[in-house]
């Protein structure tokens, strides 16, 4: 039997050239199929048929890679200061869309709490928020500081609701609290007794809109 001859490189299909966009695309595919925990430099390197050390030419580290994933996902919401309605309604709609996006990707939401997002889509989101604040008469100083607070709120909500088990436990706790409120001793807890079921009233959307209005009112107060 003759020895098996090595296959010439000329007979093999050429690998696609490694690029930052190719790395991000591979990372997104892994995110959708396997979750953020599986988006590691080595896993992405295997997906693009490259050594993991080569990826560091295009992304600094795993944190940078995750930030780029978030920026790519932000392309889904096409942030804009335009549209119908007043500036508050448009701003709340934009922030709600951002929060819903994070809610669909809980791992990304948790990452966004500790990693500074970057990239053109995130810059477009920030620009749209600042434009709406300016339209509403918010001062430049308040807007410059307030944009972080406004983006943090939907991020925190997405993280809070990212665990179905915790959500179920929270719902059970609120239901039990609502049952117990009518029996609270007003002599010991006068304010709790006075407010009663108002403490647990309103759905998530209503409370989120209220919270955003509170933040906006604060920014306008300067």
C-alpha positions in Angstrom: 0.0 0.0 0.0 1.4 3.3 -1.0 1.8 6.0 1.7 -0.9 8.7 1.8 0.4 11.9 0.2 -0.2 15.2 2.1 -2.7 17.4 0.4 -1.3 20.4 -1.3 -2.3 23.8 0.2 -3.1 24.8 -3.4 -5.9 22.3 -3.4 -7.5 23.6 -0.2 -10.1 26.4 -0.2 -8.6 29.7 1.0 -9.7 30.8 4.4 -11.5 34.2 4.5 -9.2 37.0 5.6 -9.4 37.6 9.3 -11.1 40.9 10.1 -12.7 42.8 13.0 -16.2 42.5 11.4 -15.7 38.8 10.7 -14.8 38.2 14.4 -17.8 40.2 15.6 -20.1 38.2 13.2 -18.7 34.9 14.5 -19.2 36.1 18.1 -22.8 37.1 17.3 -23.5 33.6 15.9 -22.2 32.0 19.0 -24.2 34.4 21.2 -27.5 33.5 19.4 -26.7 29.7 19.4 -25.0 29.2 22.8 -25.2 32.3 24.9 -22.8 35.0 26.0 -20.9 32.7 28.4 -19.6 30.8 25.3 -18.3 33.9 23.6 -14.7 33.6 24.5 -11.6 34.5 22.5 -10.7 30.8 22.0 -14.3 29.8 21.0 -14.5 32.7 18.4 -11.0 31.8 17.1 -12.1 28.3 16.5 -15.2 29.6 14.6 -13.1 31.8 12.3 -10.4 29.0 11.9 -7.6 31.0 13.5 -5.4 31.0 16.5 -6.8 33.0 19.4 -3.7 35.1 19.7 -4.5 36.5 16.2 -7.8 38.0 17.4 -6.0 40.4 19.7 -4.9 42.4 16.6 -8.6 43.3 16.2 -10.1 43.3 19.7 -8.3 44.1 23.0 -9.8 41.3 25.1 -13.1 39.5 25.8 -14.6 42.6 27.4 -13.9 44.6 24.3 -15.4 41.8 22.2 -18.6 41.8 24.3 -18.8 45.5 24.0 -18.6 45.2 20.2 -21.4 42.6 20.3 -23.6 45.1 22.1 -22.8 47.7 19.6 -23.7 45.4 16.7 -27.0 44.5 18.4 -27.8 48.2 18.8 -28.0 48.4 15.0 -31.4 46.6 15.4 -33.1 49.6 17.0 -31.9 52.4 14.6 -31.8 55.1 17.2 -33.1 58.5 16.0 -34.3 61.7 17.6 -37.0 61.9 14.9 -40.5 60.5 14.8 -43.9 61.5 15.9 -44.9 62.8 19.3 -43.3 65.1 21.9 -39.7 64.8 22.8 -40.5 63.0 26.1 -42.5 60.3 24.3 -39.9 59.8 21.7 -37.1 59.6 24.3 -39.1 57.1 26.4 -39.8 55.1 23.3 -36.1 55.0 22.4 -35.0 54.0 25.9 -37.8 51.4 26.0 -36.5 49.9 22.7 -33.0 49.8 24.2 -34.2 48.1 27.3 -36.2 45.6 25.3 -33.1 44.8 23.3 -31.1 44.1 26.4 -34.0 42.1 27.8 -33.7 39.7 24.8 -30.1 39.2 25.6 -29.7 38.9 29.4 -26.0 38.2 29.3 -25.4 41.3 27.3 -27.5 43.3 29.8 -25.4 42.1 32.7 -22.2 42.9 30.7 -23.4 46.4 30.0 -23.6 47.1 33.7 -19.9 46.8 34.1 -18.5 47.4 30.6 -18.5 50.7 28.8 -20.2 50.1 25.4 -18.5 51.6 22.4 -18.9 51.8 18.7 -20.9 53.7 16.1 -24.3 52.3 17.0 -23.9 53.2 20.7 -22.6 56.6 19.7 -25.8 57.1 17.6 -27.9 56.1 20.6 -26.2 58.6 22.9 -26.4 61.3 20.1 -30.2 60.7 19.8 -30.7 60.9 23.6 -28.7 64.1 23.8 -30.6 65.6 20.8 -34.0 64.9 22.5 -32.8 66.3 25.8 -31.7 69.5 24.0 -35.1 69.7 22.2 -36.8 69.4 25.6 -34.8 72.4 27.0 -32.4 70.4 29.3 -29.2 72.3 29.9 -26.0 71.0 28.4 -24.5 70.2 31.8 -27.6 68.3 32.9 -27.8 66.5 29.6 -24.1 65.5 29.7 -24.5 63.9 33.1 -28.1 62.7 32.6 -27.5 60.6 29.5 -25.6 58.0 31.6 -28.4 57.9 34.2 -31.1 57.5 31.5 -29.3 54.6 29.8 -28.5 53.0 33.1 -32.1 52.7 34.1 -33.3 50.4 31.3 -30.1 48.5 31.6 -30.7 47.9 35.3 -34.3 46.8 34.6 -33.1 44.3 32.0 -30.6 42.8 34.4 -33.3 42.7 37.2 -35.6 40.7 35.0 -33.0 38.5 33.3 -33.5 35.6 35.6 -36.9 33.8 35.2 -36.5 32.1 38.6 -35.9 35.4 40.4 -38.8 36.9 38.5 -41.1 34.2 39.7 -39.9 34.6 43.3 -40.4 38.4 43.1 -43.9 38.0 41.7 -44.7 35.6 44.6 -43.3 38.0 47.1 -45.3 40.9 45.8 -48.5 38.8 45.7 -47.9 37.8 49.3 -47.2 41.4 50.3 -50.4 42.6 48.6 -52.3 40.0 50.6 -50.8 41.1 53.9 -51.1 44.9 53.4 -54.7 45.2 54.6 -53.7 43.6 57.9 -50.8 45.9 58.6 -51.0 47.6 62.1 -51.4 51.4 61.4 -50.1 52.2 64.8 -46.8 50.5 64.1 -46.5 51.2 60.3 -48.7 54.2 59.7 -47.4 55.1 56.2 -47.5 51.5 54.9 -51.0 51.2 56.1 -52.0 54.6 54.6 -50.5 53.8 51.2 -51.8 50.2 51.2 -52.0 48.5 47.9 -50.6 51.6 46.1 -47.2 50.2 47.1 -47.6 47.3 44.8 -49.8 48.9 42.1 -48.9 49.5 38.5 -47.4 47.1 35.9 -43.8 47.2 34.8 -44.4 49.5 31.9 -46.3 52.1 33.9 -43.6 52.1 36.6 -40.8 52.4 34.0 -42.5 55.4 32.3 -43.0 57.0 35.7 -39.4 56.5 36.7 -38.2 58.0 33.4 -40.5 61.0 34.0 -39.0 61.5 37.4 -35.4 61.5 36.0 -36.4 63.9 33.2 -38.2 66.3 35.7 -35.0 66.3 37.7 -32.9 67.1 34.7 -35.2 70.0 33.8 -35.2 71.4 37.3 -31.7 72.9 37.0 
